[in-house]
Amino acid sequence: MSRVFIIVLDSCGIGEMPDAGRFGDEGANTLKSCSTDPGFDLKNMKQLGLFNIDGIDYLDGVEEPKGAYARLAEASNGKDTTIGHWEIAGVYSPKALPTYPDGFPQEVIDEFSKLTGRGVLCNKPYSGTVVINEYGDEHVRTGDLIVYTSADSVFQIAAHEDVVPVEQLYEYCQIARDMLKGEHAVGRVIARPFIGTSGAYTRTPRRHDFSLLPPSVTMLDQLESAGYDVISVGKIRDIFAGKGITESNPTTGNPDGIDKTLAIMDRDFEGLCFTNLVDTDMIYGHRRDIPGYAGALTYFDSKLPEMLDKLKDDDYLMITADHGCDPGFMKSTDHTREYIPFVMAGKKVRTGSRGTRDTFADIGATVLDVFGIRPEFDGTSML
């Protein structure tokens, strides 16, 4: 009975891709920036082969890695969470999802306001922590919704929980999700509830993402159709709009996501546990916080021996990312177009390099290969 555990260290890229210039990301390297911090210590992932991956020439690898390792290029035209995770699962996205550096068109805002019966504030790209403190007072006074975006393909709606109950905020997000189709089909509509008083508003952990449905079959669909468990931890369920997921486990942050994954490792099941650890991206990458990012990676690495100890004879542990978000890259606070790492461990794993791969979808193909399933997408197993 095999179990596969995929852990996505959100945004932990390992260096610019050849086309990074097309995205304004020349010179980006998330892992390298993190490695400059004195607290950076990934000794356990180093032993699995992380520092032996192609292009990581600024850190010392090991002579006999205990895992398999590879560098993966993104075939899709993007650098965001949705497209990155979709490609891991086998979906190639030739067209980037729409973004709104100047805010959403007025006709979009007018339609949303008409459907919800509420006014709209902001309508600009904004930091989520800054926007609630700059627009929070007016929102509390008027009941108008704070709508904002970012460099990602997102339509975010912030509301104070005492002004708009969370369930109602979710209803407004579903209205937006149903409305945003065609040319305005953003990757995610995100509920951003907050609490507090003037000058001290803070976001709550009751964020909820309303994603597009993946446009084609994914490894999750194939696993579910074959009768296997597909357990999500963190925002995986939201990214795939629940499609192909048999069990969902929301989290409050990386430590909670790691703990929930460890608890699932103690269970008997057959199939996939797919975990996203978002803090590296959301809290540290976008805020260009090198010590925070390095600390989050180091904390994960400190829990890795416990994960490895819980692997059964037929289990596989895969550690990867979905894009970059270089905390040392000061041109913008956006994601960065980078290769992602892949490290695989388990008693059945043939150790050593798998080179540089052409697509993230090789991960999905590898997972399906564990279960003897032929992928219904372009991807090559790394077993």
Contacts in CASP RR format, 6 or more apart in sequence:
PFRMAT RR
TARGET T0000
AUTHOR 0000-0000-0000
METHOD contacts of the structure
MODEL  1
MSRVFIIVLDSCGIGEMPDAGRFGDEGANTLKSCSTDPGFDLKNMKQLGL
FNIDGIDYLDGVEEPKGAYARLAEASNGKDTTIGHWEIAGVYSPKALPTY
PDGFPQEVIDEFSKLTGRGVLCNKPYSGTVVINEYGDEHVRTGDLIVYTS
ADSVFQIAAHEDVVPVEQLYEYCQIARDMLKGEHAVGRVIARPFIGTSGA
YTRTPRRHDFSLLPPSVTMLDQLESAGYDVISVGKIRDIFAGKGITESNP
TTGNPDGIDKTLAIMDRDFEGLCFTNLVDTDMIYGHRRDIPGYAGALTYF
DSKLPEMLDKLKDDDYLMITADHGCDPGFMKSTDHTREYIPFVMAGKKVR
TGSRGTRDTFADIGATVLDVFGIRPEFDGTSML
1 268 0 8 1.000
1 270 0 8 1.000
1 312 0 8 1.000
1 314 0 8 1.000
2 270 0 8 1.000
2 271 0 8 1.000
2 314 0 8 1.000
2 315 0 8 1.000
2 316 0 8 1.000
2 370 0 8 1.000
2 371 0 8 1.000
3 265 0 8 1.000
3 269 0 8 1.000
3 270 0 8 1.000
3 271 0 8 1.000
3 272 0 8 1.000
3 273 0 8 1.000
3 312 0 8 1.000
3 314 0 8 1.000
3 315 0 8 1.000
3 316 0 8 1.000
4 271 0 8 1.000
4 272 0 8 1.000
4 273 0 8 1.000
4 315 0 8 1.000
4 316 0 8 1.000
4 318 0 8 1.000
4 367 0 8 1.000
4 370 0 8 1.000
5 261 0 8 1.000
5 264 0 8 1.000
5 265 0 8 1.000
5 272 0 8 1.000
5 273 0 8 1.000
5 275 0 8 1.000
5 307 0 8 1.000
5 311 0 8 1.000
5 315 0 8 1.000
5 316 0 8 1.000
5 317 0 8 1.000
5 318 0 8 1.000
6 88 0 8 1.000
6 272 0 8 1.000
6 273 0 8 1.000
6 274 0 8 1.000
6 275 0 8 1.000
6 318 0 8 1.000
6 319 0 8 1.000
6 320 0 8 1.000
6 363 0 8 1.000
6 367 0 8 1.000
7 261 0 8 1.000
7 275 0 8 1.000
7 277 0 8 1.000
7 300 0 8 1.000
7 317 0 8 1.000
7 318 0 8 1.000
7 319 0 8 1.000
7 320 0 8 1.000
8 85 0 8 1.000
8 88 0 8 1.000
8 236 0 8 1.000
8 274 0 8 1.000
8 275 0 8 1.000
8 276 0 8 1.000
8 277 0 8 1.000
8 320 0 8 1.000
8 321 0 8 1.000
8 322 0 8 1.000
9 277 0 8 1.000
9 280 0 8 1.000
9 297 0 8 1.000
9 300 0 8 1.000
9 319 0 8 1.000
9 320 0 8 1.000
9 321 0 8 1.000
10 81 0 8 1.000
10 276 0 8 1.000
10 277 0 8 1.000
10 278 0 8 1.000
10 279 0 8 1.000
10 280 0 8 1.000
10 281 0 8 1.000
10 282 0 8 1.000
10 321 0 8 1.000
10 322 0 8 1.000
10 325 0 8 1.000
11 30 0 8 1.000
11 280 0 8 1.000
11 281 0 8 1.000
11 285 0 8 1.000
11 321 0 8 1.000
11 322 0 8 1.000
11 323 0 8 1.000
11 324 0 8 1.000
11 325 0 8 1.000
11 335 0 8 1.000
12 30 0 8 1.000
12 31 0 8 1.000
12 280 0 8 1.000
12 297 0 8 1.000
12 321 0 8 1.000
12 324 0 8 1.000
12 340 0 8 1.000
12 341 0 8 1.000
13 29 0 8 1.000
13 30 0 8 1.000
13 31 0 8 1.000
13 321 0 8 1.000
13 323 0 8 1.000
13 324 0 8 1.000
13 325 0 8 1.000
13 326 0 8 1.000
13 336 0 8 1.000
13 338 0 8 1.000
13 339 0 8 1.000
13 340 0 8 1.000
13 341 0 8 1.000
14 29 0 8 1.000
14 30 0 8 1.000
14 31 0 8 1.000
14 32 0 8 1.000
14 53 0 8 1.000
14 55 0 8 1.000
14 56 0 8 1.000
14 71 0 8 1.000
14 321 0 8 1.000
14 338 0 8 1.000
14 339 0 8 1.000
14 340 0 8 1.000
14 341 0 8 1.000
15 27 0 8 1.000
15 28 0 8 1.000
15 29 0 8 1.000
15 30 0 8 1.000
15 31 0 8 1.000
15 32 0 8 1.000
15 55 0 8 1.000
15 338 0 8 1.000
15 339 0 8 1.000
16 25 0 8 1.000
16 26 0 8 1.000
16 27 0 8 1.000
16 28 0 8 1.000
16 29 0 8 1.000
16 336 0 8 1.000
16 337 0 8 1.000
16 338 0 8 1.000
16 339 0 8 1.000
17 73 0 8 1.000
17 74 0 8 1.000
17 337 0 8 1.000
17 338 0 8 1.000
17 339 0 8 1.000
19 337 0 8 1.000
20 26 0 8 1.000
20 27 0 8 1.000
20 28 0 8 1.000
20 336 0 8 1.000
20 337 0 8 1.000
20 338 0 8 1.000
21 337 0 8 1.000
22 337 0 8 1.000
23 78 0 8 1.000
23 79 0 8 1.000
23 336 0 8 1.000
23 337 0 8 1.000
24 331 0 8 1.000
24 337 0 8 1.000
25 79 0 8 1.000
25 329 0 8 1.000
25 331 0 8 1.000
25 336 0 8 1.000
25 337 0 8 1.000
25 338 0 8 1.000
27 329 0 8 1.000
28 324 0 8 1.000
28 326 0 8 1.000
28 329 0 8 1.000
28 336 0 8 1.000
28 337 0 8 1.000
28 338 0 8 1.000
29 326 0 8 1.000
29 338 0 8 1.000
30 285 0 8 1.000
30 293 0 8 1.000
30 324 0 8 1.000
30 325 0 8 1.000
30 326 0 8 1.000
30 327 0 8 1.000
30 336 0 8 1.000
30 338 0 8 1.000
31 56 0 8 1.000
31 341 0 8 1.000
32 58 0 8 1.000
33 290 0 8 1.000
33 293 0 8 1.000
33 326 0 8 1.000
33 327 0 8 1.000
33 328 0 8 1.000
33 329 0 8 1.000
34 40 0 8 1.000
34 290 0 8 1.000
34 293 0 8 1.000
34 294 0 8 1.000
34 297 0 8 1.000
34 327 0 8 1.000
35 58 0 8 1.000
35 59 0 8 1.000
35 294 0 8 1.000
36 290 0 8 1.000
37 290 0 8 1.000
37 291 0 8 1.000
37 292 0 8 1.000
37 293 0 8 1.000
37 294 0 8 1.000
37 295 0 8 1.000
39 291 0 8 1.000
39 294 0 8 1.000
39 295 0 8 1.000
39 298 0 8 1.000
40 294 0 8 1.000
40 295 0 8 1.000
40 297 0 8 1.000
40 298 0 8 1.000
41 298 0 8 1.000
41 301 0 8 1.000
42 50 0 8 1.000
42 51 0 8 1.000
42 297 0 8 1.000
42 298 0 8 1.000
42 301 0 8 1.000
43 301 0 8 1.000
44 301 0 8 1.000
44 302 0 8 1.000
44 304 0 8 1.000
44 305 0 8 1.000
44 308 0 8 1.000
45 51 0 8 1.000
45 301 0 8 1.000
45 304 0 8 1.000
45 319 0 8 1.000
45 343 0 8 1.000
46 59 0 8 1.000
46 61 0 8 1.000
46 62 0 8 1.000
47 62 0 8 1.000
47 65 0 8 1.000
47 66 0 8 1.000
48 65 0 8 1.000
48 66 0 8 1.000
48 67 0 8 1.000
48 69 0 8 1.000
48 319 0 8 1.000
48 343 0 8 1.000
48 345 0 8 1.000
49 61 0 8 1.000
49 62 0 8 1.000
49 65 0 8 1.000
49 66 0 8 1.000
49 67 0 8 1.000
49 69 0 8 1.000
49 343 0 8 1.000
49 352 0 8 1.000
50 56 0 8 1.000
50 69 0 8 1.000
50 319 0 8 1.000
50 341 0 8 1.000
50 343 0 8 1.000
51 59 0 8 1.000
51 60 0 8 1.000
51 61 0 8 1.000
51 62 0 8 1.000
52 61 0 8 1.000
52 62 0 8 1.000
52 65 0 8 1.000
52 69 0 8 1.000
52 352 0 8 1.000
52 353 0 8 1.000
53 69 0 8 1.000
53 70 0 8 1.000
53 71 0 8 1.000
53 341 0 8 1.000
53 342 0 8 1.000
53 343 0 8 1.000
53 353 0 8 1.000
53 355 0 8 1.000
54 70 0 8 1.000
54 71 0 8 1.000
54 353 0 8 1.000
54 355 0 8 1.000
54 356 0 8 1.000
55 71 0 8 1.000
64 351 0 8 1.000
65 351 0 8 1.000
65 352 0 8 1.000
66 345 0 8 1.000
66 351 0 8 1.000
67 343 0 8 1.000
67 344 0 8 1.000
67 345 0 8 1.000
67 346 0 8 1.000
67 349 0 8 1.000
67 351 0 8 1.000
67 352 0 8 1.000
68 343 0 8 1.000
68 344 0 8 1.000
68 345 0 8 1.000
68 349 0 8 1.000
68 350 0 8 1.000
68 351 0 8 1.000
68 352 0 8 1.000
68 353 0 8 1.000
68 354 0 8 1.000
68 382 0 8 1.000
69 341 0 8 1.000
69 342 0 8 1.000
69 343 0 8 1.000
69 344 0 8 1.000
69 352 0 8 1.000
69 353 0 8 1.000
69 354 0 8 1.000
70 341 0 8 1.000
70 342 0 8 1.000
70 353 0 8 1.000
70 354 0 8 1.000
70 355 0 8 1.000
70 356 0 8 1.000
70 357 0 8 1.000
70 362 0 8 1.000
70 382 0 8 1.000
71 339 0 8 1.000
71 340 0 8 1.000
71 341 0 8 1.000
71 342 0 8 1.000
71 355 0 8 1.000
71 356 0 8 1.000
71 357 0 8 1.000
72 320 0 8 1.000
72 339 0 8 1.000
72 340 0 8 1.000
72 341 0 8 1.000
72 342 0 8 1.000
72 356 0 8 1.000
72 357 0 8 1.000
72 359 0 8 1.000
72 360 0 8 1.000
72 362 0 8 1.000
72 363 0 8 1.000
73 339 0 8 1.000
73 356 0 8 1.000
73 357 0 8 1.000
73 358 0 8 1.000
73 359 0 8 1.000
73 360 0 8 1.000
74 83 0 8 1.000
74 84 0 8 1.000
74 87 0 8 1.000
74 323 0 8 1.000
74 337 0 8 1.000
74 339 0 8 1.000
74 340 0 8 1.000
74 359 0 8 1.000
74 360 0 8 1.000
75 87 0 8 1.000
75 92 0 8 1.000
75 358 0 8 1.000
75 359 0 8 1.000
75 360 0 8 1.000
75 361 0 8 1.000
76 83 0 8 1.000
76 84 0 8 1.000
76 86 0 8 1.000
76 87 0 8 1.000
76 91 0 8 1.000
76 92 0 8 1.000
76 93 0 8 1.000
76 94 0 8 1.000
76 360 0 8 1.000
77 83 0 8 1.000
77 93 0 8 1.000
77 94 0 8 1.000
77 95 0 8 1.000
77 96 0 8 1.000
78 84 0 8 1.000
78 93 0 8 1.000
78 96 0 8 1.000
78 97 0 8 1.000
78 323 0 8 1.000
78 337 0 8 1.000
79 323 0 8 1.000
79 324 0 8 1.000
79 334 0 8 1.000
79 335 0 8 1.000
79 336 0 8 1.000
79 337 0 8 1.000
79 338 0 8 1.000
80 97 0 8 1.000
80 152 0 8 1.000
80 153 0 8 1.000
80 187 0 8 1.000
80 323 0 8 1.000
80 335 0 8 1.000
81 152 0 8 1.000
81 188 0 8 1.000
81 235 0 8 1.000
81 239 0 8 1.000
81 281 0 8 1.000
81 322 0 8 1.000
81 323 0 8 1.000
82 97 0 8 1.000
82 153 0 8 1.000
82 187 0 8 1.000
82 188 0 8 1.000
82 211 0 8 1.000
82 212 0 8 1.000
82 239 0 8 1.000
83 93 0 8 1.000
83 96 0 8 1.000
83 97 0 8 1.000
83 323 0 8 1.000
84 322 0 8 1.000
84 323 0 8 1.000
84 360 0 8 1.000
85 236 0 8 1.000
85 239 0 8 1.000
85 240 0 8 1.000
85 276 0 8 1.000
85 322 0 8 1.000
86 93 0 8 1.000
86 214 0 8 1.000
86 218 0 8 1.000
86 239 0 8 1.000
86 240 0 8 1.000
87 93 0 8 1.000
87 359 0 8 1.000
87 360 0 8 1.000
87 361 0 8 1.000
88 320 0 8 1.000
88 322 0 8 1.000
88 360 0 8 1.000
88 361 0 8 1.000
88 363 0 8 1.000
88 364 0 8 1.000
89 214 0 8 1.000
89 218 0 8 1.000
89 219 0 8 1.000
89 220 0 8 1.000
89 240 0 8 1.000
89 361 0 8 1.000
89 364 0 8 1.000
90 216 0 8 1.000
90 218 0 8 1.000
90 219 0 8 1.000
90 360 0 8 1.000
90 361 0 8 1.000
90 364 0 8 1.000
90 365 0 8 1.000
90 375 0 8 1.000
90 377 0 8 1.000
90 378 0 8 1.000
90 379 0 8 1.000
91 214 0 8 1.000
91 215 0 8 1.000
91 216 0 8 1.000
91 218 0 8 1.000
91 361 0 8 1.000
91 377 0 8 1.000
92 359 0 8 1.000
92 361 0 8 1.000
92 377 0 8 1.000
92 378 0 8 1.000
96 153 0 8 1.000
97 153 0 8 1.000
97 185 0 8 1.000
97 186 0 8 1.000
97 187 0 8 1.000
97 212 0 8 1.000
98 153 0 8 1.000
98 183 0 8 1.000
98 184 0 8 1.000
98 185 0 8 1.000
98 186 0 8 1.000
99 149 0 8 1.000
99 151 0 8 1.000
99 152 0 8 1.000
99 153 0 8 1.000
100 125 0 8 1.000
100 149 0 8 1.000
101 125 0 8 1.000
101 151 0 8 1.000
102 124 0 8 1.000
103 123 0 8 1.000
103 124 0 8 1.000
103 125 0 8 1.000
103 149 0 8 1.000
104 123 0 8 1.000
104 147 0 8 1.000
104 149 0 8 1.000
104 155 0 8 1.000
104 184 0 8 1.000
105 184 0 8 1.000
108 179 0 8 1.000
108 180 0 8 1.000
108 184 0 8 1.000
109 120 0 8 1.000
109 123 0 8 1.000
109 147 0 8 1.000
111 179 0 8 1.000
112 120 0 8 1.000
112 147 0 8 1.000
112 175 0 8 1.000
112 176 0 8 1.000
112 179 0 8 1.000
113 119 0 8 1.000
113 120 0 8 1.000
115 175 0 8 1.000
115 179 0 8 1.000
116 145 0 8 1.000
116 172 0 8 1.000
116 175 0 8 1.000
118 143 0 8 1.000
118 144 0 8 1.000
118 145 0 8 1.000
118 172 0 8 1.000
119 142 0 8 1.000
119 143 0 8 1.000
119 144 0 8 1.000
119 145 0 8 1.000
120 144 0 8 1.000
120 145 0 8 1.000
120 147 0 8 1.000
121 135 0 8 1.000
121 138 0 8 1.000
121 139 0 8 1.000
121 142 0 8 1.000
121 144 0 8 1.000
121 145 0 8 1.000
121 146 0 8 1.000
121 147 0 8 1.000
122 131 0 8 1.000
122 135 0 8 1.000
122 146 0 8 1.000
122 147 0 8 1.000
122 148 0 8 1.000
123 147 0 8 1.000
123 148 0 8 1.000
124 148 0 8 1.000
124 149 0 8 1.000
125 148 0 8 1.000
125 149 0 8 1.000
125 150 0 8 1.000
125 151 0 8 1.000
126 134 0 8 1.000
126 148 0 8 1.000
126 149 0 8 1.000
126 150 0 8 1.000
127 286 0 8 1.000
127 287 0 8 1.000
127 333 0 8 1.000
128 148 0 8 1.000
128 156 0 8 1.000
128 158 0 8 1.000
128 192 0 8 1.000
128 203 0 8 1.000
129 203 0 8 1.000
131 146 0 8 1.000
131 148 0 8 1.000
131 158 0 8 1.000
132 146 0 8 1.000
132 158 0 8 1.000
132 192 0 8 1.000
132 194 0 8 1.000
132 201 0 8 1.000
132 202 0 8 1.000
132 203 0 8 1.000
133 199 0 8 1.000
133 201 0 8 1.000
135 146 0 8 1.000
135 158 0 8 1.000
136 146 0 8 1.000
136 158 0 8 1.000
136 160 0 8 1.000
136 194 0 8 1.000
136 198 0 8 1.000
136 201 0 8 1.000
137 198 0 8 1.000
137 199 0 8 1.000
138 144 0 8 1.000
139 145 0 8 1.000
139 146 0 8 1.000
139 158 0 8 1.000
139 159 0 8 1.000
139 160 0 8 1.000
139 163 0 8 1.000
140 160 0 8 1.000
140 162 0 8 1.000
140 163 0 8 1.000
140 198 0 8 1.000
143 159 0 8 1.000
143 163 0 8 1.000
143 164 0 8 1.000
145 157 0 8 1.000
145 158 0 8 1.000
145 159 0 8 1.000
145 164 0 8 1.000
145 172 0 8 1.000
146 157 0 8 1.000
146 158 0 8 1.000
146 159 0 8 1.000
146 192 0 8 1.000
147 155 0 8 1.000
147 156 0 8 1.000
147 157 0 8 1.000
147 158 0 8 1.000
148 156 0 8 1.000
148 158 0 8 1.000
149 155 0 8 1.000
149 156 0 8 1.000
150 156 0 8 1.000
150 286 0 8 1.000
150 334 0 8 1.000
151 332 0 8 1.000
151 333 0 8 1.000
151 334 0 8 1.000
151 335 0 8 1.000
152 187 0 8 1.000
152 188 0 8 1.000
152 334 0 8 1.000
152 335 0 8 1.000
153 186 0 8 1.000
153 187 0 8 1.000
153 188 0 8 1.000
154 186 0 8 1.000
154 187 0 8 1.000
154 188 0 8 1.000
154 189 0 8 1.000
154 190 0 8 1.000
155 176 0 8 1.000
155 180 0 8 1.000
155 186 0 8 1.000
155 188 0 8 1.000
155 189 0 8 1.000
155 190 0 8 1.000
156 189 0 8 1.000
156 190 0 8 1.000
156 192 0 8 1.000
157 169 0 8 1.000
157 172 0 8 1.000
157 173 0 8 1.000
157 176 0 8 1.000
157 189 0 8 1.000
157 190 0 8 1.000
157 191 0 8 1.000
157 192 0 8 1.000
158 192 0 8 1.000
158 193 0 8 1.000
158 194 0 8 1.000
158 203 0 8 1.000
159 169 0 8 1.000
159 172 0 8 1.000
159 192 0 8 1.000
159 193 0 8 1.000
159 194 0 8 1.000
160 193 0 8 1.000
160 194 0 8 1.000
160 195 0 8 1.000
160 196 0 8 1.000
160 201 0 8 1.000
161 193 0 8 1.000
161 194 0 8 1.000
161 195 0 8 1.000
161 204 0 8 1.000
161 206 0 8 1.000
162 195 0 8 1.000
164 172 0 8 1.000
164 193 0 8 1.000
166 191 0 8 1.000
166 193 0 8 1.000
166 206 0 8 1.000
169 191 0 8 1.000
169 193 0 8 1.000
170 191 0 8 1.000
170 208 0 8 1.000
172 191 0 8 1.000
173 189 0 8 1.000
173 190 0 8 1.000
173 191 0 8 1.000
173 208 0 8 1.000
173 210 0 8 1.000
174 189 0 8 1.000
174 210 0 8 1.000
176 189 0 8 1.000
176 210 0 8 1.000
177 189 0 8 1.000
177 210 0 8 1.000
180 186 0 8 1.000
180 189 0 8 1.000
185 212 0 8 1.000
186 212 0 8 1.000
187 211 0 8 1.000
187 212 0 8 1.000
188 209 0 8 1.000
188 210 0 8 1.000
188 211 0 8 1.000
188 212 0 8 1.000
188 238 0 8 1.000
188 239 0 8 1.000
189 209 0 8 1.000
189 210 0 8 1.000
189 211 0 8 1.000
190 207 0 8 1.000
190 208 0 8 1.000
190 209 0 8 1.000
190 210 0 8 1.000
191 206 0 8 1.000
191 207 0 8 1.000
191 208 0 8 1.000
191 209 0 8 1.000
191 210 0 8 1.000
192 203 0 8 1.000
192 207 0 8 1.000
193 203 0 8 1.000
193 204 0 8 1.000
193 206 0 8 1.000
193 207 0 8 1.000
194 201 0 8 1.000
194 202 0 8 1.000
194 203 0 8 1.000
194 204 0 8 1.000
195 201 0 8 1.000
195 202 0 8 1.000
195 204 0 8 1.000
196 202 0 8 1.000
205 252 0 8 1.000
205 253 0 8 1.000
208 238 0 8 1.000
209 235 0 8 1.000
209 238 0 8 1.000
209 239 0 8 1.000
210 238 0 8 1.000
210 241 0 8 1.000
211 238 0 8 1.000
211 239 0 8 1.000
211 240 0 8 1.000
211 241 0 8 1.000
212 241 0 8 1.000
213 241 0 8 1.000
213 243 0 8 1.000
214 240 0 8 1.000
214 241 0 8 1.000
214 243 0 8 1.000
216 377 0 8 1.000
217 376 0 8 1.000
217 377 0 8 1.000
218 240 0 8 1.000
218 243 0 8 1.000
218 244 0 8 1.000
218 377 0 8 1.000
219 272 0 8 1.000
219 364 0 8 1.000
219 365 0 8 1.000
219 367 0 8 1.000
219 368 0 8 1.000
219 375 0 8 1.000
219 377 0 8 1.000
220 230 0 8 1.000
220 240 0 8 1.000
220 243 0 8 1.000
220 244 0 8 1.000
220 245 0 8 1.000
220 272 0 8 1.000
220 274 0 8 1.000
221 243 0 8 1.000
221 244 0 8 1.000
222 368 0 8 1.000
222 373 0 8 1.000
222 375 0 8 1.000
222 376 0 8 1.000
223 229 0 8 1.000
223 230 0 8 1.000
223 244 0 8 1.000
223 271 0 8 1.000
223 272 0 8 1.000
223 367 0 8 1.000
223 368 0 8 1.000
223 371 0 8 1.000
223 373 0 8 1.000
224 230 0 8 1.000
224 244 0 8 1.000
224 245 0 8 1.000
224 246 0 8 1.000
226 371 0 8 1.000
226 373 0 8 1.000
228 270 0 8 1.000
228 271 0 8 1.000
228 272 0 8 1.000
228 371 0 8 1.000
229 246 0 8 1.000
229 247 0 8 1.000
229 269 0 8 1.000
229 270 0 8 1.000
229 271 0 8 1.000
229 272 0 8 1.000
230 244 0 8 1.000
230 245 0 8 1.000
230 246 0 8 1.000
230 247 0 8 1.000
230 271 0 8 1.000
230 272 0 8 1.000
230 274 0 8 1.000
231 245 0 8 1.000
231 246 0 8 1.000
231 247 0 8 1.000
231 248 0 8 1.000
231 249 0 8 1.000
231 264 0 8 1.000
231 269 0 8 1.000
231 271 0 8 1.000
231 272 0 8 1.000
231 273 0 8 1.000
231 274 0 8 1.000
232 240 0 8 1.000
232 242 0 8 1.000
232 245 0 8 1.000
232 247 0 8 1.000
232 248 0 8 1.000
232 249 0 8 1.000
232 273 0 8 1.000
232 274 0 8 1.000
232 275 0 8 1.000
233 249 0 8 1.000
233 251 0 8 1.000
233 257 0 8 1.000
233 260 0 8 1.000
233 261 0 8 1.000
233 264 0 8 1.000
233 273 0 8 1.000
233 274 0 8 1.000
233 275 0 8 1.000
233 276 0 8 1.000
234 249 0 8 1.000
234 250 0 8 1.000
234 251 0 8 1.000
234 257 0 8 1.000
234 260 0 8 1.000
234 275 0 8 1.000
234 276 0 8 1.000
234 278 0 8 1.000
235 250 0 8 1.000
235 276 0 8 1.000
235 278 0 8 1.000
236 245 0 8 1.000
236 248 0 8 1.000
236 274 0 8 1.000
236 275 0 8 1.000
236 276 0 8 1.000
237 245 0 8 1.000
237 248 0 8 1.000
237 250 0 8 1.000
239 276 0 8 1.000
242 248 0 8 1.000
249 257 0 8 1.000
249 260 0 8 1.000
249 264 0 8 1.000
251 257 0 8 1.000
251 260 0 8 1.000
251 278 0 8 1.000
253 277 0 8 1.000
253 278 0 8 1.000
253 279 0 8 1.000
254 277 0 8 1.000
254 278 0 8 1.000
254 279 0 8 1.000
254 280 0 8 1.000
254 296 0 8 1.000
254 299 0 8 1.000
254 300 0 8 1.000
255 299 0 8 1.000
257 275 0 8 1.000
257 277 0 8 1.000
258 277 0 8 1.000
258 299 0 8 1.000
258 300 0 8 1.000
258 303 0 8 1.000
260 275 0 8 1.000
261 273 0 8 1.000
261 275 0 8 1.000
261 307 0 8 1.000
262 303 0 8 1.000
262 306 0 8 1.000
262 307 0 8 1.000
262 310 0 8 1.000
264 273 0 8 1.000
265 273 0 8 1.000
265 307 0 8 1.000
265 310 0 8 1.000
265 311 0 8 1.000
266 310 0 8 1.000
271 371 0 8 1.000
272 367 0 8 1.000
276 322 0 8 1.000
277 296 0 8 1.000
277 300 0 8 1.000
279 296 0 8 1.000
280 293 0 8 1.000
280 296 0 8 1.000
280 297 0 8 1.000
280 325 0 8 1.000
281 324 0 8 1.000
281 325 0 8 1.000
281 335 0 8 1.000
283 289 0 8 1.000
283 292 0 8 1.000
283 296 0 8 1.000
284 290 0 8 1.000
284 292 0 8 1.000
284 293 0 8 1.000
284 296 0 8 1.000
284 327 0 8 1.000
285 293 0 8 1.000
285 325 0 8 1.000
285 326 0 8 1.000
285 327 0 8 1.000
285 333 0 8 1.000
286 325 0 8 1.000
286 333 0 8 1.000
286 334 0 8 1.000
287 327 0 8 1.000
287 333 0 8 1.000
288 327 0 8 1.000
288 328 0 8 1.000
288 329 0 8 1.000
288 330 0 8 1.000
288 333 0 8 1.000
289 327 0 8 1.000
290 327 0 8 1.000
290 328 0 8 1.000
292 327 0 8 1.000
293 327 0 8 1.000
307 317 0 8 1.000
308 317 0 8 1.000
308 345 0 8 1.000
308 346 0 8 1.000
311 317 0 8 1.000
311 345 0 8 1.000
311 346 0 8 1.000
311 347 0 8 1.000
313 347 0 8 1.000
313 348 0 8 1.000
314 347 0 8 1.000
314 348 0 8 1.000
315 346 0 8 1.000
315 347 0 8 1.000
316 344 0 8 1.000
316 345 0 8 1.000
316 346 0 8 1.000
316 348 0 8 1.000
316 349 0 8 1.000
316 370 0 8 1.000
317 344 0 8 1.000
317 345 0 8 1.000
317 346 0 8 1.000
318 342 0 8 1.000
318 343 0 8 1.000
318 344 0 8 1.000
318 363 0 8 1.000
318 366 0 8 1.000
318 367 0 8 1.000
319 341 0 8 1.000
319 342 0 8 1.000
319 343 0 8 1.000
319 344 0 8 1.000
320 340 0 8 1.000
320 341 0 8 1.000
320 342 0 8 1.000
320 343 0 8 1.000
320 360 0 8 1.000
320 363 0 8 1.000
321 340 0 8 1.000
321 341 0 8 1.000
322 340 0 8 1.000
322 360 0 8 1.000
323 335 0 8 1.000
323 336 0 8 1.000
323 337 0 8 1.000
323 338 0 8 1.000
323 340 0 8 1.000
324 335 0 8 1.000
324 336 0 8 1.000
324 337 0 8 1.000
324 338 0 8 1.000
324 340 0 8 1.000
325 334 0 8 1.000
325 335 0 8 1.000
325 336 0 8 1.000
326 336 0 8 1.000
326 338 0 8 1.000
329 336 0 8 1.000
339 356 0 8 1.000
340 360 0 8 1.000
342 354 0 8 1.000
342 357 0 8 1.000
342 362 0 8 1.000
342 363 0 8 1.000
342 382 0 8 1.000
344 366 0 8 1.000
344 382 0 8 1.000
349 383 0 8 1.000
350 383 0 8 1.000
354 382 0 8 1.000
357 380 0 8 1.000
357 382 0 8 1.000
359 378 0 8 1.000
359 379 0 8 1.000
361 375 0 8 1.000
361 377 0 8 1.000
361 378 0 8 1.000
361 379 0 8 1.000
362 379 0 8 1.000
362 380 0 8 1.000
362 381 0 8 1.000
362 382 0 8 1.000
363 382 0 8 1.000
364 375 0 8 1.000
364 379 0 8 1.000
365 375 0 8 1.000
365 377 0 8 1.000
365 379 0 8 1.000
365 380 0 8 1.000
365 381 0 8 1.000
365 382 0 8 1.000
366 381 0 8 1.000
366 382 0 8 1.000
366 383 0 8 1.000
368 374 0 8 1.000
368 375 0 8 1.000
368 381 0 8 1.000
369 381 0 8 1.000
369 383 0 8 1.000
370 383 0 8 1.000
END
